C-alpha cells in the first residue's frame, strides 16, 4: 500500500523518514490467523462484522501454508465469566462490547468456515496482540520459524498489534490485505498504511499464496534429511 493514497505530502514525509523498506522473507514462515472467531466474523455479535471475504481468503491461505509445511496458528480472545463481568481486564472498560467474548460461548468459537485441523495450534489471549501474555514467540522459535504471515481481524486492532509485536520479537512480517478485515473502512486502511510504513509488508493474497507455493517443494528446515548425521 503506497502512501500516495493519502497525498503527495504524506508520501514525501515517509520517504524522507526512511520508512517503508521491504522486509526479508525467510524459508520457514508461520501463518498466524488472528481472531477469526464468530464474535468478530458475524454481525450478530456486538464486536462483529460480516467478514465473509476475509474468512474465505484466510482459508485459502491456510491451505497453501499447510501444503508448504508451514505451521498454521489460530488465535481467539476468550474471557472467563469473572474477567468479562469484573474489572480485572482494563481493556474491557474501553471496549465493552468485547465482554461478550466469554469462554464456552458461540462468540469465541472459530468461524466454522476456517479449515482448522487437529495439528493447528490455538492461542487463547486476553489482549490485542497474539504475543502479549502468551507463549507464541517461544512457540515460533521452537518451530524454527523465521517469518510471520499475519491475517485476521480486526486490522486496526489485533492484527496491527500482532504485527507490531511480531517484528519486535524478531520476525519479519507479511500481511495479506485481502485476508484482513475491520468494522469500518477508514481504520482498516489507516492500519494497513501504518503496518506497511513501519512494521511489515502489506501484500496481495496472490503474492502471499505464491510465497507459500514457492516453498512447497523445498526441504523443511530441521528435517531429518537435513540434520541426519553422516558416516557410520
Secondary structure, 3 states (H helix, E strand, C coil): CCHHHHCHHHHHHHHHHCCCCCCCCCCCEEEEEECCEHHHHCCCCCCCCCCHHHHHHHHHHHHHHHHCCCEEEEEEECECHHHHHCCCCCHHHHCHHHHHCECCCHHHCECCCCCCCCCCEEEEECCCCCCCCCCHHHHHHHCCCCEEEEEEECHHHHHHHHHHHHHHCCCEEEEEHHHEECCCHHHHHHHHHHHHHHCCEEECHHHHHHHHHHHCCCCCCCCHHHHCCCCC
